[in-house]
Amino acid sequence: MKKVFIVGGNNTIAEMFIKAGYAITKRADECDLAVFTGGEDVTPALYGQECHKATHFSIQRDLNERSVFTYLFDKDVPMIGICRGGQFLNVMSGGQMYQDVENHTRTHEMLILDQDKVITVTSTHHQMMMPGPEAFILATAVEGGKREYYDKRNLITELSKEDYEVLYYASTGCICFQPHPEYAGNSPALQPMVEYFFELVEELFEAKATARSAKRELAA
């Protein structure tokens, strides 16, 4: 049974993983997967932007979680982030943030690109991930809206062509998952979101196993 370490702890996420057949560990040094959870915005200084008036962050949390990320990355542990956790992993992987966006503080539709499938997802966020150069875009919001961010010291306001809901970084072994699968409860409309989340978890394990095998072959 694969062991999951939830960074900072979260009982609702733990229950979701247990229900799906995983074990929970409180030790980062023995986990097979680490999960970064929701909460405050990511500190803009970590991705080189000025702070937007709508942005609220905890620099101490970001510094603590950056240390955890570095430890897990060095140990070659796959990581997945939910909402704020996904935004944090996006930043750690070279991305930035749209610091204020419309239409994402409520349940909405998301397009899974490689399946050409639209599902209903939960949402609580007012920010959106700006993919880094090594990101693979896996899913986007069906409906965009106005968004704001800083280019150097200049505040940019624009209408989005697509908003990025799910990203994958092979370079860091991270999946950034913007929706909240742990909020699905027993809602039939939201079960496809939960199923997709765990599909990605298993694909992340497979990708890591393939990468490790390739490294061993090169070293042989």
Secondary structure, DSSP 4 states (H G I P E B T S, - for coil): --EEEETT--HHHHHHHHHTT-EEES-GGG-SEEEE---SBPPGGGGT-PPPTT--B-HHHHHHHHHHHHHHHHTT--EEEETHHHHHHHHHTT-EEESEESS-SS-EEEEETTTTEEEEE----S-EEE--TTPEEEEEESS--EEEEEETTEEEEEE-S--EEEEEETTTTEEEE-S-GGG-TT-GGGHHHHHHHHHHHHHHHHHHHHHHHHHHHHH-
